[in-house]
Structure formats: structure tokens, C-alpha cells
Amino acid sequence: MLSVSHLFSLLGLASIAISAPHEKRAQTIYLAGDSTMAESGGGSGTQGWGHYLQYSLSLPVSNKAIAGRSARSYTVENRFQTLIDTVKTNDIVIIEFGHNDGGSLSSSDNGRTDCPGAGSETCTSTYNGQTVTVLTYPAYLVNAGKALVAKGAKVIISSPTPNNPWESGTFSYSASRFTTYSKSAAQQIGSSAMFVDHGQYTANIFKTMGKATVDTFFPNDHTHTSPAGADAVSRAFVKAVLCASGGVLDGFVKNSTASVEGSCV
Ligand SMILES: *[C@@H]1O[C@H](CO)[C@@H](O)[C@H](O)[C@H]1NC(C)=O
């Protein structure tokens, strides 16, 4: 026979199970980035790391990364605006650019290069016959990040993946300015944003794996990864998040910190 206390405990459990998904649970994780993150990775035989992230997370992942994009062109093509219009409270947006953001505006403007600098500097440029105002890399990310947060989303600003750090024959990785800029952008967006040093975590596991293995991750050039390479890059991201106690992904990572290769930095 069911006692009153059993009945209360059953009701208690039932109400927890029913209410939890509606309160603090995120709905969808969106990815914004370039070919190194995008589906198919932007080349023959390549894959982007965003493809593998779904296997480590308990939320659906919607990969909106597009090959060839920079913080600037993702903005100008209204791709951030589409995400801002789409996100709901507690969605999470992972933003990772940098591979297409460098270069110079002075000789010719490819539509991707950002204005140099870490702050509110602007550049006047000519692109496609039009005079345009170009912002800095952090400015594009802070503008997008703040608008996403205003919609109730949480944001991860991630440093770019390294090019093959073994390509010279010996291991060499030094963070680009986009790592510093990404960290600064996350701080400026505020407490609903976190920085993930994906570049450093990837470099660290690539160092441990050694040249022979890592060279096979870059079948075409030193930037775009094979499927196995993309999987390793995705695992480095998961490790970085776990080492930060989950941050905005707390509760949504399937793996324990110790179960993922690499060490916390
Ligand atoms: C996390 O666990 C899942 C399920 O076992 C597995 O598919 C995935 O590869 C793991 N991720 C990492 C980063 O180890």
C-alpha cells in the first residue's frame, strides 16, 4: 500500500522532473565561425570542428559557421543579426573567428579584413565600389555578443584554432592577436559571456600527439582539418570548457574533465 510520505516523495520527484526543462535549461547551442568550424570544413576531405561538438553535449547544436567568413563579413552579411533574431532565453552562442580577419585594408579590401586595433577605432575603406566603415575585430564581436545577451542568450567567445603547429618540423605555437582580442571581447560583453582559449588547448593536445599524427590532420594546407583532426579540435574545446567548470555550458557537457585528453591550463 502507498503511504502518504511515499505519495509526497513521488509528487516531489514528478514536479522536479516536469519543471526543470522550462526554467534554467538552455534550448539550442548555435555556432558562428569560419571554415575551421563549419560543416564540411570548406574543402575537399576536410571537416570543421563544430561538426563533432554535438557528441559531447546534451543540447542540440546548430552549426551556422560558414567558410571564408570573418567577424566583419559575418556581421555585414547579417548573419549575426539572424542569430540575434533567432535566439531564445538561455540559448548559447559559440563565436570563433580570426582566420579571415587579418590582412591589410590599404592595398585592396577583400570584405573580410577588420580595422586594426582592439577598441572602437574605425577605418574608411572602399569595398565593391562603395565607401564603407570598417570596425575592429573586438568591436564586431562585442556588438553581436551584447545584442545576443540582450535577447537572453549566453555567449562563448573562442580564440581561433592554430594552423598546423608542426609544419616547420618542430612544434611552434604562439597565440595571435585574435586570442587577446577574443578574451577582451568576452570581458566587455560581461557576465553572460565567457572566453575559451581554444587555440591554446588545441595546440597543447597537438603537441602531445606529435608531428606524424598532427600532419595527417591537415591534408590540404596548414589551416583546414581532416575529420579526425576536427574531432581532436572539438575535444580540445570540450576540455577547455570542462577546465573552466563548464561556464555557460555547465550541466550540458556529457564528459568528465578527467575523461577528456589534455591538461587544464
Ligand atoms: C563525451 O562522451 C560522449 C559519449 O560517450 C562521446 O561520444 C564523446 O566523444 C566524448 N567527448 C569527448 C570530448 O571526449
The ligand as an SDF file (V2000), in Angstrom:
LIG
                    3D

 14 14  0  0  0  0  0  0  0  0999 V2000
   31.9990   12.6110  -24.4750 C   0  0  0  0  0  0  0  0  0  0  0  0
   31.1910   11.4630  -24.3180 O   0  0  0  0  0  0  0  0  0  0  0  0
   30.4440   11.0900  -25.4740 C   0  0  0  0  0  0  0  0  0  0  0  0
   29.5130    9.9630  -25.1000 C   0  0  0  0  0  0  0  0  0  0  0  0
   30.2080    8.9160  -24.5290 O   0  0  0  0  0  0  0  0  0  0  0  0
   31.4120   10.7460  -26.5920 C   0  0  0  0  0  0  0  0  0  0  0  0
   30.7190   10.4080  -27.7530 O   0  0  0  0  0  0  0  0  0  0  0  0
   32.2930   11.9780  -26.8570 C   0  0  0  0  0  0  0  0  0  0  0  0
   33.2530   11.6750  -27.8470 O   0  0  0  0  0  0  0  0  0  0  0  0
   33.0010   12.4190  -25.5880 C   0  0  0  0  0  0  0  0  0  0  0  0
   33.6920   13.6700  -25.8310 N   0  0  0  0  0  0  0  0  0  0  0  0
   34.9640   13.8720  -25.5110 C   0  0  0  0  0  0  0  0  0  0  0  0
   35.4540   15.2540  -25.7370 C   0  0  0  0  0  0  0  0  0  0  0  0
   35.6970   13.0440  -25.0500 O   0  0  0  0  0  0  0  0  0  0  0  0
  1  2  1  0
  1 10  1  0
  2  3  1  0
  3  4  1  0
  3  6  1  0
  4  5  1  0
  6  7  1  0
  6  8  1  0
  8  9  1  0
  8 10  1  0
 10 11  1  0
 11 12  1  0
 12 13  1  0
 12 14  2  0
M  END
$$$$
